[in-house]
Amino acid sequence: MTMNYIPLDKDKHKDLRVNLKHEFAHVKDAHIAAASLKEYAQLASCMPIIFVKDPKSDITHSVAMLGTEQNVNLYMQSGKWSAHSVPLNIQRYPFDVRPDGDKLGVYIDEKSELVGTKEGELLFTEAGEASPYLQNRQQLLSDLANSEMATQRFINKLIELKLLDPIVLRVQYVSGQQRNINGMQSISEKRLHELSDEQILELHKAGFLGAIYAILLSLGQLNRLVQMSAEGASPIQSLQLKIDEPAKETATATA
């Protein structure tokens, strides 16, 4: 799907409506989704959370794993989202919040199948004010923007404390084939336990300690990826998540 985000304009888009479908078809080919600090605990109950570094910006991001193959989202079953939690970055669609001059502005994907003039919720009232639906979406976008800033502070603290380890995901398929997935990072339990009492207290006061444990617990959801792959084109026999140096197993999931 080709997306085309443009600034939301009350004059240009006064008759625009958004269809309230909740099938999330726009991420059917996504194998990861951005995950923010405020949603770690909820997402950890149904999907693994790991870290990846953008090679262009050199910025590390936290993401929820939706699958192990490019262009395959295992959480899309029979064309619909199958988990009880949905990352906020997926929920926000067809809206986004982006820099607009010296402030943040609301953008909309005008190419989205959810956007039209016949069905769905109006974005603006006859007086040109944001409709209750749009106000709700604006609040979600504001919460997401604030959470993303807090998330970056959290990740920067992990990097400062050297708590991130490169990891490799070893995939064993039912067919007998194997492959390694690299380029990911996770939190080192060993170095976490080696932190001083003062450092642990600092993490706790910042609200970061709970986030750390949520991420570590989320790795148990690797088994969910194994289970959901069973009906797909490449069913998985087992997943092993290992620290990339030296090789040390940290999580294993088996069908």
Secondary structure, DSSP 8 states (H G I E B T S, - for coil): ----EEE--TTTTTT-EE------GGGTT-SEEE--GGGHHHHTTTS-EEEEE-TTT--EEEEEE--SSTT--TTEETTEE-SS---HHHHTTTEEEEEETTEEEEEEETT-TTEESSSSEESB-TTS-B-HHHHHHHHHHHHHHHHHHHHHHHHHHHHHTT-EEEEEEEEEETTS-EEEEEEEEEE-HHHHHTS-HHHHHHHHHTT-HHHHHHHHHHGGGHHHHHHHGGGSSS-EEEEEEEEETTEEEEEEEE-
